[in-house]
Amino acid sequence: DTMRRVVRQSKFRHVFGQAVKNDQCYDDIRVSRVTWDSSFCAVNPRFVAIIVDASGGGAFMVLPLHKTGRIDKSYPTVCGHTGPVLDIDWCPHNDQVIASGSEDCTVMVWQIPENGLTLSLTEPVVVLEGHSKRVGIVAWHPTARNVLLSAGCDNAIIIWNVGTGEALINLDDMHVDVIYNVSWNRNGSLICTASKDKKVRVIDPRKQEIVAEKEKTHEGARPMRAIFLADGNIFTTGFSRMSERQLALWNPKNMEEPIALHEMDTSNGVLLPFYDPDTNIIYLCGKGDSSIRYFEITDESPYVHYLNTFSSKEPQRGMGFMPKRGLDVNKCEIARFFKLHERKCEPIIMTVPRKSDLFQDDLYPDTAGPEAALEAEEWFEGKNADPLLISLKHGYIPGKNRDLKVVKKNILDNKPAANKKSDLISAPKKASDASNTQNEAKLDEILKELKSIKDTITNQDERISKLEEQMAKIAD
């Protein structure tokens, strides 16, 4: 019996990757050269979005999936940010809504027209302002509509209700160093973060408390990543003290020792993990690597099972990962990556070889659909819900998306955007006199700001007239 079990049984043992033909790539795209470890690419069943180089600001490109081939230099972009864009994320509940975080300290949420852009888009649906340094991470809530998380280099995490444009939760005292990544768990009740202080933290954002943390998750000084798996465990990638790349699996209920820890190699690119909860496969794409390695996670030792490696010649600058509902189930496709080169984006298709043309229901259990399970308000009030699942048996047909409407509340009639924990928790309980003092404080603040802007303008005016005089003298 032991002899027979030498090779582990798994239907994913023979998964193979294949790059598409040249004419199916997106060519002549100037992929962003910003030094930031995000994936620079986000995809959904309609569009591929890629952060690009832009002079004098930040921009990303949104292409309908079918728009392959050479992309014209003058192709419209989404270009409302005044600094480089660092991260983008498609809304899981609306395939035409995308969020972007930028060096200009803002988060913007955009509505993309149904058939893609015909003109450059400069007006976001809403601008979310609350970070004091650049915003490197944006991540939508997996099950609640219009809930968006952003994390900045001010070491703060803010959770927004995009439908009202308000910051409702501000976690600004939990991290003492740069946050490398943030991941929601499956029902969006917890987040886990990896930070430069080598800690992984599990946080309950609504109670604003750290539920679990692990110091020195990986001993090395280079960036880590931590993501939640469907069963609630946490998967991390990082570096050992000897600068070897590592991956590890943790149980947040007991973070003393990892469930599994594997050394990989000595490359220095950060390993970006992409996880498919339906198959329990994790794909690791190193920035600057030219390979994608994949592993199956199971509950039997060694828990993280190496499956295979897809290798190509060119190194990857970034990577997009298609949600399950965007895959071709008739071809037994279980994952599709969008690999960014310096000047192009190349889809890579992962397939399980099967002889039959029939729908393979063991490969495609019901998967997260585009309907939100909760409204933002319900989630902020404490409700949780798992993703609403759909069957892929007859393929996924994108429905009509409703436009994102932002109902701005009058700031003066309302509590100011959450600054500190105490505001948030006690704001609803305070009586009306408290809101009056808050309104007065807010008014003072606005008047002060107005005055300082006016002063600046006056100074600039004086400066301009002086310069004009100097120019006139030189001209004479």
N, C-alpha and C positions, 0 to 999 in steps of 0.2 A: 504493500500500500504506500509506504513512504517513497518507494522508487517512483510510483506513478505520480505522486504529488510534487515532484521536483519542480515542474512548471506549473505556476499558479493558473487556475482556470479564470479567464476573464474575457468577456466579449469585446473588450477594448484592446486586447493584446496586439491586434494587427492594424490598428488605426494608422492611416498613412496620410501625410500632407502632400499637397500638390499646388504649386503656384499656377495661376491662370495664364493663358496665352497673352502675349504682349498687347494685342488689341483690346484686351479686357482690363488693362491697367489704366490708371489715371496719370497722364504724363505731363511733364513740364510744369510741375507745381513747385514753388520755392518753399520748401518746408522750413519752418521757423528754426533759427539757430540759437535761440535763447538757451542758456544753461540752466535748465530746470528739469527735475526728474519726473515729469508727468508724461502721459502717453501721447500727447499732441494730436490725438485722433479720436473721434467718437462716431459710432455708426448705429443706425437703426434700420428697420425694414424699408425705409424710404430714401434716406440720405447718408452720405459720408461727409463728416465735417473734419477739416484739417487746419491746424494752426499754421499760418504762413508768415513769412517775413514781410513786414510792412514798414515803409518809411514814415517816420513822424507819427507813430501810434501803434495800435495793435489791431490785428485783423485775423479772421479765420475764413476759410472757404467752405461753402456748403454745396455739395454736388448731388443731384439725384443719382441714385445707384447706377442707372442705365447710361449716365453721361460719361462713358469711358473714352479712351483715346487722348489726343492732345488737347489740353485745356488752354484756351486762348489767354494771352497776357492780360487782355482787358476784361477777363471774366469778373463779374461782380463779387464783392466780398462783404462780410459783415464787419464793419469797421468803425464802431462808435467809441472804442476805448482810446484813451490818450497815451497809454503805455502798452508794452507788449502783452499779449494774451498768454497766460500761463497754463490754464486748464479749461476744458470744456466738457459738458455732460448733457446728453439728451434726456429730456423728461421721459420717464418710463410710461407715463399715462397719456402722453400726447406727442406723436411723432413729428410735430411741427414746432415744438418748443425746445429751445436749447439755452443753457446757462453758461456764462463765461466769467472767469475770474482773471484779474489783470494786475500788472505792476502799478496801475493807477489807483490802487486801493479800493476799487469798486467791483461789485458783482453786477452783471447785466443779464436780463432774461429777454430772449428774442423770440418773435413769432416768425417762422419761415413760411412764405407762401406755399400753397399746396404743390405747385409744380416746380418749386425751386426759385432762385433769384433771377430776376431779369435786370434789376438795377441794384447797385450797392445799397446795403442796409445800414443806416447810421442811427436810426431811432429805435432804441430798445423799448419793449413794452413797459419795463420798469427797471430803475437803477437802484440797487440796494447799497446804501452807504452806511458803514459802521466800523469798518476796519481802519486802523491807523497806519498799517504798512501793506505791502503788496499781498494780493490774495492768490495763493498758489493751488488751492484745492476747492472744487465745487462738487457736491454729490447730492442728488435728489433722494428723497425718502422713498423706499421701495414700495410702500403700500398706501401712503396718505397723499391725497392730491395737493399740489402746490406747496409742499413743504421742502425747503432746500437748505442744505448745510453748506457753510463756507468756512474755510480755515485760512488764516493769514500769517504773515511773518511777524505779526504782533503777538503770536502764540495764543490767539483767541479763536474760539469756534463760535460762530453765530448760526442760529437756526431761525430761518425766515418763514413767515407766511407770505408767499409770493402773491397770493390773491389780494392782500391788503398792502403789500410793500413794507410790512413791519418786521423788525427784529423782535422775536418773542422770547428767545433764550440766548443768553450770552455767557459762554463758559470762558471767562478771561483770566481765571486764576488757577487753572489746573495744570498748565504746561509751563515749564520754566525755560524751554528751549524750542527750537524750530520743530514744527509738526511735519513729519514726512508724509503721512497719509492717514486717511480716516475711512473706516468702513462701517456701514450699517449692518446689523444682523438681519435675518430673513424677514422678520415682521416689523423691523424698524423700532424696536423698543430699546435697543442698546446700540452704542457705537464702540468701536475699538480704534485706538490710535497708536501709531509708532512715532517716536520722537527722537530728536538728536541726543537726548540724555540717556539713550539706550533702553528706555522703559517702554513697555507696552501697557496701555491702560484700557480697562473696560469701564465705560461711563454710562450711567443712566442719565440722559440729557434732561429729562423732565424733572427728576428729583435733584438734578445738578450735583450728583455725587459719584465718586470713583468707586466702582463695585469690586474691582480686582486690579492688581497691577503686578508686573514682573520687572524687576531691575535686571539690567544686563541680559536682556533676552538673547542678544547676540553680543559677544564681547568686543567685536571689531568696531572701529570708529566710523566706518562708512555707512551710508543710509540703509535703513531697514524698511520693510513693508509688513503690514499685518492685516489680514482679512478674516472676516467671519465665514465659517462654513455653514451649511444648512442645518447641521445637528447642533450648532451652538459652539463647537470647538473653534479654535483660532489657528490659522496657518500663518507662519512668518517666514520671511527671507531676510538674510543679513550676512554679516561677515564674522569669521572667527578672529581671534587675536592675531593669528598668523595670516590674516587677510584672505582666507579661503572663503568662498561663498557657501552659505549654509541654508538649509530649509528646516523648519521645525513645526511640530504640531503640539498644541497646548489645550489643556482643559481649563477654562476660566474659573472653574470652581476650586481648582487646586493648581496654582501656577508654580509650585515649588520646582518640579522637574518636568521637562517636556515629555509628551507621550512618545515622540520620536524626534530624532535630530540627525540630519545627514549632512556630511560635507560633500561639496560638489566639485569645485575646481578653483583655480586661482585667478580667473578673469576679474576685472575690476568694475564691470558695468553693473548697475543696480538691477536686481531681478524683479521685473514687474509680474505679479501673479494675476492670471485671469482664471476665474473659477466658474464652472458650470454646475449648478446645484442639482440638475436633473440626472447627470451621469456621474457626479462626484469626481470629475477630472479637473486637475489644476494644470494650466499651461504656464510655463515660466519663460518669459521673453526678456533676455538681458538687453539693456540699452547698449548699443555698440556691438552686440553679438550678431552672428549670422545664423542663429539656430533658435528653435522653439522646442523646449523639452516638455514632456507631459507625463503626469503621474496620476495614478488612481488612488483615492483615499478610501480605505475600508476599515472595518472594526477588527480585523485580524492582523497580528504582527506581520511585517514591520509597519503596518498602518499606512505608510506612504510608499506606494509601489511604483517604481520606474516603469513606464510603458515603452517610450521610444523618443527619438529626437528627429525633428524635421530640420534639415540643414540646407542652406543656400549659400551663394557666393558673397552676396552683398550684406554689409552690416545694417541693422535696423536703427532708425532715428527715433521711431515711436511705433505704436501699434494700436489699432482699433479692434474691438471684439464685438461681433454681431450677437444681439440677443437671439435666443432660440427661435422665436417666431419669424425671424428673417431668413431661416435656412431652407434649403431645398430637401424636403423629407423624401422625395422620390429617388434621390441619389444617395440616400443614407449618409448625408452630410451631417456631422455632429458638431462642427465648429467652423467658423470662418473668421480669419484674421485679415486686417487691412494693414499691411506692413509699409511703413514710410521709409523711403530712401531719401537721398538728398534732393532729388528732383522728381520723384514720382511716388505713387501709392499703388501697391501691388497686392491684390487679394490672394490669400492662401486658404485652400479648402481642405478640411480634415474629414476623412471618410472612413467608415467601417465597411470593409469589403463584404458584400452579401450577394448571393446568386439571385435571390428572388426579387421581383419588382414590386411585391406587395408592401403595404405600409408595415414597418417594423415597430410594433408597439413597445418592444422591450428597449429600443433605442430612444423612443420619444414618449416618455410618460407625460401626462398633462403638465404644461409649463405655465409660467407667469404670463398672464395676458395683459392687455393695455388698460383694463379698467382699474381705477383706484378702489381699494377696499374701504377707505375711510376718507372723510373730508378733513381738511387741515384742523378745523376747530375741534373735531372729535379727538384727534390725536393729541393736540395740546391739552385737552381736558383729561387725558389719561387712558383713552381706549387703545387697544392693540388689535391688529387683524393680520392674518397671513395673506400672502398674495392671492388674488382670484385667478384660478387656473383655467386654461383653455386646452382643448385637444388639437393636435396638429394633423389629425388623421386626413383631413381634406386640404391640407396646406393652410397657410394663414392669409386671409384677405384683409388688407388694412381697411378699417372703416373710416368714416368721416370724422375728423377731429373738431372739437369745438374750439373756438378762439379763446385764447387766454385773456380774461378780463381782469383788470386790476382796479379794485374799488378802494381808492385812497380815502382813509378816514381823515377828518380834519384834525390835524395834529393838536391844535389847541383845545379841542373838545375831549382829548383823549390823553391817556397817560403817555409821557414821552417814551420814545423807543427805549427798551430795556438797557440800562447802563450796567447795573450791578445786580448781583443775585437778589439782594434785599428788595429792590424795587419790584422785581418780577413777582416775587412770591407774595409780597404784601400789597401790591398795587390794588388788586380787586377788593381787598378787605377794607382799605381806608375809606373814611367818609368823604363827603363832597368838599369839606374845607381843605383836605389834603390836596385834592385835585386843583383847587383854586390857587394854593401856594405854588403848586407845580406849574400851573399856567403862567403865573406871574414870573416865575423863574425862567420859564421858556421864553416869554416875551422879552425879559431883560437880555437873555442870551442873544435873541434875534436882533434886538436893537444894537447891542454891542457889536455884533458881527457886521450889521449895516454900517455902523459908524466907521469900523476899521476899514471896510471896503471903500467907503467914501473918501476916507483919509488917503488910502492908497491911490485912488483915482486922482485926487488933487495933486499928490506928490508927482504922479506920473505926468499929469498935465504940465506942471512946472518944468519937469525934466524935458518934456517934448519941446516946450517953447524955447528952453535954453539951447537944446540941440539944433533947433531950427535957426536960431540966431547965429550959432556957430557956423552952420552950413551957409547961411546968407553971406556971412563975412568971407568965408573961403571962396564962395562963388564970385563975390565982388572982386 
